[in-house]
């Protein structure tokens, strides 16, 4: 493990340093949550190794074959939750989808109508719902999205022209908003 820390220290910015993390580091921490230190090493060394001249199997002291097998198994365990984007406007849904995928959420489903949300939630068990409320009310969304303390609660980011936060949807973005503001809101919603 000392060798890993030495290699990571010389490879660039520190990982998992607490306050002041970038959006990509927060998203990475969220995806790695639940993995052991060794499993995290497989992911991180594999992603930075070739570009920095590292030889991950040598750093870890294992054979190349064992490294490849264990890294594949670890990558299967990474959090790969789905995000669901709800918007009546296809162009808005496409923009929201593009912004969210930059956080490393690999699957983003879209719903053109809030009434499609329960079926998508049952099928995908999303980590977060991003809902543009143009064309439907917050009350309609609340009917389709279980809130806390319900066992099936899914955090939501509400995008609204109406403005202020509500008790039911505490993470609300007013229009217009920046890509950075949406990414920060999604990270806050998923607890990253």
N, C-alpha and C positions, 0 to 999 in steps of 0.2 A: 504494500500500500504506500510505503514511503516513495517508491519509484514513481507510482502514479501521481502523487502530489507534486513531486519534483518536475515531472513531465508537464503536468497541467499548469504549474506555475510559470514555466518557461514558454508555454504555448500561447499565452495571451491573457485576456481578462479572466478573473476568477469566477467560478460557478458557485451558486448557492451561498452568496455572501450576505443575504438578508436584505436590509434597506437599500434602496437605490437601484434595484434590479431593472433592467430594460424589459420591454414588453415580451421580447422573444425569450429572455431568461425566465420570466414569470411563467410563460406558457410551457417552457421546457420543464420547469420544476413541477408544474401541475401534471404533465404527462408522465413524469418519472415517479410521482408519488406512489408509494407502495412497493417500490423496487428496493432490493438490498444495495449496499454500497458496491459490492462486486458487480451486480447487474447494471448499476448506473455506470460503472467503469466500462463495461462492454459497450454500452450505447455511446458514451461520450468519447472514449478513445477511438472507437470505430468511425465516429463522425469527424474527428479532427486529425486522426492519425496520418492518413495519406497526404493531406495538405500541409502538414508541418513536419513531415519526414519521420513520424513515429512508427514504430513497429508494435502494434498493440499486443500480439501474443508474447513478444519478448519482454515488454514492460510488465505484463501480468505473470510471466514465468510459466507459460503453458504452451502446448503445441499449437500449431496453426489450425489443425483439424478440430481440436477441442475448442479453441477460441471460436471458430466459425459455427460450430454446433450450438455452443452456449449463447453466442450473440443472437443467432436466429431465434432460439427459444425465448430470450429476453425481449427481443423486438415484438414477438407475438403478445407479450404481456403488457406492452405499453398501453396507456390509456388512449383510446381512439374513439371517444364518444362523438356523437352526432350533435350538430346544432340544427335547429329548425328556424328558418326565416319565413315570416308570414307577411305578405304584402300583396295588395291587389294589383300593383303596377309591376309588370315584368322587369322593366329597366331598373327600378329601385331594388327589387329582389336580387337581380344580378349584381348590382353594386354591393349590396350588403353581403352577399355570398362571397364575393371577391375579397372584401375586407376581412371577413371572419376566417377564411382559409389561410390568410397570412399568419394567423396565430398557431397554425399547426393542427387545427381541428380538421381531420381528413375528410369527413363526410358532412356535407351541408345539404339538407333537404329543404325544399321550398313548398310553401302552401299559398295558393292564390286567394284562399278564403279561410277565415278563422274557423269555420265549421269543419274543415279538413284536419284541423289540429289534433283532435283526440285519436283519430286513426293513425296518423303519423307518429304520435307520441307512443302509442301502444306498440307499433312496429319497430321503432328505433330507440326507445328509451333515451331521449336526448339529455345532454349535459346542460343545455341552455336553449331558450327560445328567444328570438329577436323578432319583435312584432312592430311593424309600421301601422299605426292605428288609423291612417287615412281610409275612410270607407266603412269603419266599424267602431263601435264604442268600447271603451275600457271594460264596461260591464259585460259585454259579449265575450271578450277575451277571458275575463275572470271566470265565466261559466265553463269555458272549455279548458282551462288550465288550473289544475288543482294547486291550491296555495298551502302555505304552512299552517298548521302542523301536519297536514295530510301526508301519509307515507309516500305517495307518488308525487310529492311536490317537485316541481322543476323551476329553477330560477329563470326569470325573464328580464329582458331589457326592452323597455317600452320606448318607442320613438313616436313623439307626439308634437303636434303644433299647439296643443292645449297648455303644455308647460310643466307645472310643478309636480314634484313627486307625490305619490299617494302611499298610504299604508300598504295596500295590496301589491303595488308595483314600485318599490323604493328606488329602483334604478331606472330613471327616465331621462331620455335625451330629448331636448327641444330641437326643432328644426330651425335653421340649418345646423349641422354638426360636422365635425371633421372625422376623418378616418381614424385618427389617433384617439379621439374621444370615444368612438364606438369600440375600438379594441380595448381601451381601458375599462369601459363599462362591462364588456363581456368578461374580461379577466376578473373584475370585481364580483360579477354574478356567479362565476364558477368557483370562486374562492382561491384564485391563483395569486 
